[in-house]
Every structure is written in structure tokens, then in C-alpha cells.
């Protein structure tokens, strides 16, 4: 049972890091130009399957209690 908590924490940490990576590299899709588009275009083939779920997750309305869960 102790491993289950570690697994859930690892999955949550991976999701937050993936969201941060996508925001830094492809933030211009949401209006956050951070790095030049040249590097984003070089990474684009690797993240195409994740873009639609990332956009949905970033544009979803959030509440303060979402971070606590």
C-alpha cells in the first residue's frame, strides 16, 4: 500500500512537469510566447499526440480546491 502513494505522487509530478514543458515550448498557441518558434517547430513532431489534451487541460476553468485534490 505504501507503493501506491508513491506511484500516485509520481504520476501527478510527471503530469505537472509535462504541462510546464508544453507551456514553455508551445505557449504561443495560448498567447504565451516564451521561446523562438524555431525550437518549437523542431519539437512539434514529438508532441503532436499530446497537444489536444494539453490545450484542454490548460484552458479548463480552475478553482483553488483543484490544487488540493
N, C-alpha and C positions, 0 to 999 in steps of 0.2 A: 504493500500500500504506500510505502514511502516513495517508491519509484514513480508512482502515478503523479504525485505532486511535482516532482522534478520534470517529468515529461510535459505536464500542462504548462509549467513555467517556461520551459524551453520552447514550446510551440508559440506561446504568447510573445516571447522575446524575439523569435525569428520573424513573426508577423510584423512586429513594430519596426525591426531593422529593415525588413523588406519595404515597408511603407515609406520609411525615411529615405532609402536608396532611390525608390521610384520618384519621390517628391524632388529630390536633388537633381536627378538626371532628366526626368520628364515633367518637371513642374511647369514648363512653358505651356503644356496642354491645359493647365488650370490657371495660367496667368502668373506663374512664379518663375520668371527667367533667372536662373542661377548660374548655369554653366553654358558655354557656347554650344550651339546646336550641332556642330560637327561631331562632338563626342557622343551626344545623344543619338545621332544617326548611326554611329558605329555600333552602339549597344542595342539598337532597336530590334534586330532580328532575334535576339535572345530573350526579349521581354514581351514580344507581341502577344503571346497567350495570356499574360497577366494584366495587360493594360485595362481591359474592360472591368475586371473585378476591382482593380486598384482605383479607377475613376469612381466607381460606385461607392467604394468604401470611403474615399476622401470627400465626396460631395454629399454624403449622408448627413442628416441633421444629428447633432450630438448633444448629449446632456452631461452635466457634471457627474452624474452617477454611472455613466458608461465606463469611466476610467477605474471606478472602484470594483467593478464586477470581474 
